[in-house]
Amino acid sequence: MTTGKTAVVIGAAAIVIIRGIYQYGRPRPAVEERRAGALDTIALGAVATGFVIPIVWAVTGWLAFADTVHMPVSLVAGSAVMAGALWLFYRAHHDLGRNWSPTLQIVESQLLVTTGVYRLVRHPMYLALILYGLGQGLALSNWLAAPACLIGAATLFALRLRAEEHMMRDRFGAAYVRYASRTARLIPGLW
């Protein structure tokens, strides 16, 4: 297995472990309101597909016809971006704690989290997934597998952002509006 493929497998394992801890490893509060609809299902399907394609390429050799020349500098840069993205992914889950949900829903006694990484960015988990996809795109030497995760993460972000922010405004009202006015949506200082 090449180092790019190894980076994909290790990164995927880290994401699964982080998600598993916060989704299954702790008692979950009752769901108060669900807003997941068809677009949310499509968004989650896109991100899952984008996550799985590079793993399948790495462990099976499927899509080998699209392999490109291995670039060590790109691998190192991509792996560094993936590592940073994994840290941000963990921090976003950690800072949300019991308020985190994999779908668009409000849980019982949900709080508006404005501390930790949420002090700077309203959507650090989406940012982490986009950065992870960017890093993976740099690290992989396959023109089909390389952009898959980034495309999936960008699709998730594009299809879910408005609905999620609307849900948060409905739940937290003026407090969310004030929070949104002082934090970046995705990239501090830019957007």
Secondary structure, DSSP 4 states (H G I P E B T S, - for coil): --HHHHHHHHHHHHHHHHHHHHHTSSPPPPEEEE---HHHHHHHHHHHHHHHHHHHHHHH-TTGGGB----HHHHHHHHHHHHHHHHHHHHHHHHHGGG--SSSEEETT-----SGGGGTBS-HHHHHHHHHHHHHHHH--BTTTTTHHHHHHHHHHHHHHHHHHHHHHHHHTHHHHHHHHHSBSSSTTT-
